[in-house]
Amino acid sequence: MPTHKGHEPETIDLIVIGAGCAGLSLAGELCKYEQNGEAPPKTLLIEPRSSYTTDRSWCYWEPTTLASPNDVDASWLSWSFSDSKQTFVHTLAQKWHYQYLNSGRFYRQRLAAINESHRVSVNLGESVQDVSQHNNGFRVRTNKAEYHCLKIVDTRPPTRKRLEQSLMLQIFYGIEIEIPGSHSIDLRLAKVMSDMRSDKLGFKFNYVLPLSPRSLLVEITRFTDRLIEPDDLRDETYQLACDIVGSTQLSIIREERGIVPMGLPMRHATLSPNPNISNRVLVGLGGGAARPATGYAFQRLQRWAHDCAQRLMEAGTLVTMQPDSRLVQWMDRVFLLTLKNNPQLGPKLFIALARRVRPVRLVRFLTDQATVFDLIAIIAALPVTPLLLTAFRDTKNQLVSLTGNPKCSTT
């Protein structure tokens, strides 16, 4: 409850700063416990937006046994990778689907659960201005009120300064278009990395999803170490859509844009002085939700939300994003550094994975379910020389930072 004049406010168990994907995912998991007759922590979500629109979409691979057409807006049995010369189509019809979920559906489902809850609530149109320690908890001051709570989950997006700490950035701009007649794109195929190419700003590709016989999601994505604005890709995306449709008259249903950090340092994931005391955690893109080498975050956030809700119910504590294994962290870092220092190798690196790695192995790698043999296959598929050089230089540079010995440095 907010502070009232002359009265000490009721202490809330948990405040979630931000009611986007991460915040609403946790709220949804807590509501499930209440629906089953249990009492989750008294939780308040504070969100600056006053209403929700379909402002983005999330895509991910799902095993066929878990894939449900009722939970997503589109699904494909095949997906493709291509550069200017070759195309590789992967199909795992009996094992995996590539799923598309627009945020409108996600928001409606989670907000409906919150509206039915007596323990979880959300305040829209309210912005957090300051957080400070208070007694055994926290004081949260917003533009409208002041609250006291025992725990905080902070899902606010990373600042520009924080984004600049990433090894690279995934920057995208997309439009969903409606076509008067019908398009010629194969409805069974998701073009996840199409026409891969490089220029002076880095590596980029087209992302084209046929959502229905009359609608498409057309997007251009960059992997770059420069913090450019997503709208810088707007004209190129519109031109791509015009070329696909064969007309300059586009019927735009919605737009989406974003900046996803790739290789963001994880040392800020817990905001408590003692990382083992998880009473205030940073989650979402600013807390390492996005897989460094791919930018995929949705499924990782769902796993975190499930684990965090379970920990809250069982032990009354929070959990941060689960870190990747050291081997995967090292692989992602070397891959990103290679791409950063040699953007012209981008198409070659991803085409090598598409051509030389069995689809099921590649999908497991992209969805954080890789076995040791999958990781070996990934390493074996990639060009050896540039990756080894990157690994060698990075190791020496890290030794320099640890020892301060300039004899270990490289040029």
LORO-202563 format. One record per residue (C-alpha): y, x negated, z negated. Coordinates in steps of 0.1 Angstrom, whole numbers, plus 5000, padded with zeros to 4 digits. Layout:
BEGIN
YXZ/...
***
This chain:
BEGIN
500050005000/503649885006/506049794978/508150074964/511250024944/510449964908/506749964913/504149684918/502249784950/498549844950/496649534960/494749574993/491449404997/492049275032/494949255056/494249185092/497349055110/497049185146/494949465159/493949325193/490349235203/489649025172/491249265146/489749585161/486349425165/486249345127/487649695119/484949855140/482149665122/483549765088/483750125099/480050115108/479250045071/481450335060/479650565085/476350465069/477650575035/478850235022/482250145010/483849855029/486849665016/490149855017/491549715049/494849735066/495549615102/499149535110/500049545147/503449495164/502749705195/503550075190/500950195215/498050065235/497650035273/494949895295/496549555295/493449335300/489749325306/486749135293/483749015312/480548865300/476848835308/474449065289/470649065288/469249365306/467649485274/471049515258/473149615288/474249975286/476350145313/477850365286/479450075269/481149915299/483250015330/481249825356/478149605359/476749375385/473249235392/474548935412/477548705410/478848425433/480448085433/482147945464/484547675477/485947645512/482547545527/479747705508/478748005487/475948035461/474848375449/472948405415/470848705408/468948785376/468349155380/465349155356/467148955329/470948975329/473949185340/477549065345/479549325326/483149445329/484949625300/488549725303/490649715272/491550085273/488050185266/487649925238/490950025221/490150395222/486650345207/487850125179/490950335171/488750655170/486550495144/489550385123/491050735125/487850875109/487850605082/489050645046/488850265040/490250115072/493750185086/496150045111/499950035111/501450015146/504949905155/505049665125/505449285126/504449035100/507448805092/506148605063/502948535043/503048365009/500648314980/501048554952/498948554920/495348544931/496148664966/498948694991/502248864997/502748985032/506249085043/506849275075/509849425093/509049755074/507449675040/505849435017/502149425008/499849244984/496349164994/493448944983/492348825017/493948775052/492448755087/495248625110/494548705146/497948625160/497948445194/498748075194/502347965197/503547765227/503447455205/499847535196/498847595232/500147255241/497547095218/494747225241/493046985265/493647235292/494847595297/493247885316/496148085331/495548395351/497248695367/495448995381/495949335395/493649635398/494249815431/493150145445/492450175482/493050485503/489750455522/487250205510/486949835510/484249605526/483449405494/479749425484/479649655453/476649465440/478349125439/480948995414/482848705428/483448515396/484648185411/485648225447/487447985470/487547705444/490347455452/492747205437/496447135442/499146935423/499047175393/495247155389/492147355397/492147715406/489947995421/489948365430/488248625409/487348945427/485449235411/484549555431/484949815404/484150115427/484150195464/487850245462/489049995436/489149625430/490249375404/491849085422/492848785401/493848415405/492948175377/494147825371/492647545349/495647315342/497147095316/500647235323/501947535304/503147755333/503748125332/501048365344/503648545365/503948225386/500648335401/501948685409/502948645446/499748455454/497648725438/499449005457/498948815490/495248765482/494849135476/496649215508/494348985527/491249145512/492449505519/493949425553/497249585544/500549505527/500749845511/498949815477/498450095452/498649915419/496750075390/497549805364/498349435359/496849185335/497948835327/497248575301/496948215288/493648105273/493447775254/490547545265/489647275240/492047385212/491547175180/489647375154/491147205123/493547505118/490747765118/490947805080/494347825064/493047775028/493647445011/489847425005/488047525037/485047635016/487247905000/487648145030/490248395017/492648335046/491248255081/492648215116/490648395142/491048495179/492248255206/494248065180/491148015159/488847885186/487448215199/487448095236/484647865247/486447535256/484847475290/484947845302/487448045283/484948325276/485748475242/484748845239/481148805229/481948515205/484448755188/481849025186/479448785169/482148675145/483149035136/479549125128/479048815107/482448855089/481849215081/478449135068/479748855046/482449075033/479949345023/477449105008/479648834991/483248954994/484248645014/485448575050/484048355077/485748165105/484548135140/481147965142/481647615158/479547505187/476947235182/478246885183/476446825216/478047125232/481447025219/481046685233/479846815267/482747055269/485246785259/483946545285/483846815312/487446925304/488846565303/487146495336/488746805351/492046725336/492146365349/490546455382/491546815392/490346745428/486846725414/486947085401/485247255431/482646985432/481847015395/481347385395/479547395429/477147135415/476347365386/475947665409/473647475433/471547265410/471147465378/468747765377/470848085372/469148175339/469847825325/473547845336/474048195321/472448085288/474847785288/477848005295/476948255268/476348005240/472548055241/471547725258/468347555248/468047175247/466347185281/469247395295/471747135283/469746855299/469647045332/473447095330/474046725324/471646625352/473346855377/476846715374/478146405392/477246115370/480045855376/483246045368/481646205337/480345875324/483745705329/485445985311/482945975282/483345595279/487145605279/487245895255/484945715231/487045405232/490245605227/488845775197/487745445182/491345325186/492645625168/490145575140/490445195136/493945125150/492544835169/494444785201/491644575215/489644895219/492245065240/491845135277/494445155305/
***
